[in-house]
Amino acid sequence: MHTTDKSKPTQTAQVTDTALLEQEIGYVFNNQALLLEALTHKSCKKTPNNERLEFLGDAVLDLVVGEFLFQKFPNSAEGNLSKMRAAIVNEKGFMQLAQIISLGAYLHISLSEESNNGRLKPSILSNAFEALIGAVYLEGGLEKVRVIVCGLLEKAYPNMDFENLFVDFKTALQELTQARFFQVPEYVLVNESGPDHHKEFEMILRIQGKEYARAKGASKKDAQQNCAKIAYMELKRTQK
């Protein structure tokens, strides 16, 4: 169903052949005009664009992700299920699923968006993913959507649990270190690389002068959260 990494396109330039995308999601459109609509951003000033399909896909994804979590966590309370769904059904969550299938490479965007790296923008990727799912639902039905979305969720969250999805590890770690060490963690930026539109930040996390974690992220905040998660899980492990 899935192509190898070598055959995956980059998301910085347009790919006009959508066969690879269809191969990635495991669904071939009978109506290629519907697929084109899903991939057409409103900046193109073309009609139809993907806004209506985005509206539909948002509702379908809310249902399918909710059903996925309901089945995967049979003992979880409604409150935890709602929080987990909220952690996935949002711009960042859908962008992550879109990136797995290199969706940005297939989008039709304006020259202005192209020059502003529109193919990498979270809002554009998220909206296009919703539109793509809306298009699959219209033509292939709910079961096809379930297969695609559940497969992508398993790829995006191979060790899915409540903590991985919802916990603010930076806050949780601070509470833990204050209780155990009477100190808050120290985050230190050690490296910054990449072009302005696609930077990567590397942080280290210290507690009482000792390095507990080192991690990277697309922003300083992401790098801090990634560090905090590593340190939090380690401290919880050694606490047992």
N, C-alpha and C positions, 0 to 999 in steps of 0.2 A: 504493500500500500504506500509506503513512504520511500521517497528517493534517498539516495545517499547524500551526505554533506557535500561531496564533490560536485554533484549535479545541481545543488541548490543555487539559485541566483542570489546576488547581493541585492540589497534593498535600496541602493543609491542610484540605480538607473532602471529605466522601464524595460520590461520584458513583455513582448506582444503575444508570444505563444503561451496561451493559458493551459496547455495540456499538462505541463508540469504541476501547476496548481491543482488541477483536477485530480492528478495522480496523488498528490500530497493528501488531499482530503478524502480520497477514495470515492469520488462521485463525479460522473461526467454529465454535464448539462445537455439535455435534448434541445433546449431553447438557449442558444448562445447569446441571444440579445438580452436575456434575463441576467446572465452572468456579466455581460458588458455593463448593464445598468448598475449592478452591485459594485462594480469596480470603478465607476465614474464619480469622481468627487465634484461637488457643486461649484468649485472654483473654475471648472472647465467651461461653465456657462452653456453646457449641453443639456438637452432634455431627451430622455429622463436622466436624472442623476440618482445617486443612491440614498437620498434622504428618506423616501417612503419605505424602502426596504430596511433601512436602519431602524425605523420606528417599529416595524414588524419583528425584526430580529431581536431587538431588545426584549420584547415580551416573551418570545420563544426561548431565549437564553435564560431568562429569569426562571421559567418553568423547568427547563431541562437541567440547569445547574441545581435547582432546588431538589428535583427528583434524584439526581446523582448523589447528593449529600444525604438525602433521606435513606437511600438504599445502602450507602457506604458506612453510615454511622447509625446503626439501628438503636443504639442505647443513648444517643445524644438528646438532650432536652431541646425544646423548641427554640429557646433563647440562643443556645450555642449554634444550632443549625442556621438561624437567622444571621448571626454574626459571621459565620463562615461564608454564607452565600454573599453577604455584603462585601466580604474581602475579595471575592472573585468577580462578582457582577459590578464592575466599575471600569473606568477608563484604563487604569493600570493593568487590571486583570485581563481585559480583552486585548490590550496591546501585546501582552505577553503571549497570548494564544495566537495572535496574528503573526508575531515574529517567528513562531515555530514553523509556520508554513510559508515564510518569506512573502507575506501578502503585499507588503509595500512595493515590491518589485513589479507587481501587475496593475497597479493603480493608474488611472488616467487623471492627471492633475494639471493645473495651469502652469505656464512657464514661470509665473511669479512664485508659486508654491515649489516648483522644481528648484528654483534658485535659492529658496529658503529651506531646502532639505525637507520638504513636505512629506516625503516617503518615510521619514523617520519620526514624524510628529505623533505623539501618543493619541491626540484627539482624532487625527485622520485615520490612523491604523485601527483604533478602537471602533470608530464609526463604520469603517469598511468591513470589519469583521462581523459586526452586527448585520450589516446589509447582506453579506455573503450568506450568513446563516438564514436570514429572512428569505433569500432567493432559493436556497436548498429546501427550506420548508414549503414554499409555494409549489415547487415542482416535484420534490421527492417525498415530502411528508415528514411527520414528526420522527418516525423511526430512523430515517436517514440522518436527521439532525442529531439524534441521540448517539448514534454510532460515532459520528464525527467529533462531537463535543466531548463525549466521555473519553475518547481516545486521546484528544488533545489535553484534557485535564490530567489524565494519567501521566502524560509526558511532562507537563508543566509542574506537577506536584507529585513526584514519585513516592514521597514519604508524607503524604498529606495527613495532618491531624490538626486538632484545634489550635495548639500552640504555634505550629508552623504557619497557619493561615492568619491567625488573629492577634496573637500576643504582640504588644509593643515591647520588643525585647530591650530597648534602651531604658524604658521606664521600669520594666521588671528587673533588669540587672541593677539599676540604681537602688531599688528597694532592697534587693538581696545583698549588695555590697555594704549598704548602710547598716543593715542588721548584723552582718558578719564581720565587717572590717571597720565600721564606723567611718567610712570614706565613700566618696562617689568616684566612679571610673574617670580616667583621664583619656581623652581621645586626641591623637596627634596625627596630623596630615604629614605623610612621608613622601608622597609622590603624586604628581598631577601630569597626565599625558593626554595626547589626542588633540584633534582640532576643536575649535570653540563650540561647534554644534554637536560634538560627540565626545566629550571629555570623559576621562576615567580617573577616579580619585582612589588613592590607597591610604588607608588609615591603620594605625596600630592602637590597641587599647591596653592601658596599664592600670593596675590596681596596686597600690602601695609600692609603686616603682617597678613592679614586675609586669612584663608583657604577657598578656593572656590571649590576645587574638590579633590577627592581621587579616584585613579583607579589603576588597575593592568594590566600587559602586559607581553608578552613572552620575551621582551627586555626592556631596559630602555627607548629606543626611543618610543616603542609602548605604554608603560605606560604613558609617557609624552604626546603623542598624545591623548590618551584616557582622560587624565586629561584636556587637552586643549579643547577638544570637549565639555566636561561637562561645563566647565567654560564659553566657548564661547557662547554656547546655552543659558546659564543662563543670561549672560550679554546682549545678544541680546533681550531676553524676557523682561528684566527689562528696556530696552532702549525704548521699544514701549510705 
